[in-house]
Amino acid sequence: TKLITTFPYTFDIMNGNPISQHKVKGTESGRPIFMHFAGSQGVGKSYCTELIARAMFAGVNAENKRCGHLQFEMSNYESTPPKNFAKVQNSMYDAITQQLHSCPRSLIVFDEVQKVDEKMLDAILDMFYGKHAIEAGQAVLIMVSDLGVENCQLHPQMTREEVTQPIQDAVATRFLRVKQLLLDNIVPFVPLAADELEKVTKLKLLKLQSSLLKKYRNVWAGRLTWQKEVARWIGEQLEGEGVRAIEAYVDQHVGKLVEEQLAEECGTTYSGMSYSNVDLRLYAPTGPLVAWIDTIYDSEEE
């Protein structure tokens, strides 16, 4: 819940905990609770489906996947010719019915639905809302898209209504038969503000530290530290580009800087194990970011 509330203007729909209440409501109708997550790329739509799965299902299977979480990447069907729609639908139908048989209270996600033909999307929704619909009264169905944001500049200060309007316009233009369902259940996402991006950056830096400690566990037992300004600076550099951009920057650019220092430090230490920290600092207030070995921790670091 704490993680979910970091996303602005998004989860008002969850006031009253409708997912936990849904078991009673859904069984009466035989239809799943439906939500349409819409917004720019990299603002946490797919991540929020993972958080919901984590909240609904504690256990994971041998592949480290949530047992009640079934996800379809619709980009895989982007170039599917119309003559193959029925084959795709039958394959999905089999997967969904098998999933609901083993776990009636499943979370079923269709990611990037804007990439498929309307007829395919219509056929998918017919599985749940058509005349011969699958019994899915205890399930949660989420469709994820970036409809309506291609030509619209979204910013963190926008209200739910301001974000929702271009999404509704795009849905009404793009889809004919299925649009009402997508229109009535929009959960809009907006870009994260600078302070939220700073929080995300700190989480990604901690994740980088954890992965490096595992990678260098036999030669390094220090910490990854950084000036308090570093997380804010990274967030500001990537403002408007979303969480994925921060993740890529930390994994690739920051990771490279840190590993260069670790390679030198661990290659020259005589004890076989280094306990020195790798510190991230700004060379100047405007950057660039630099890393070096630091044996002293002070109050200006995190």
Disulfide bonds with the S-S distance in Angstrom:
none
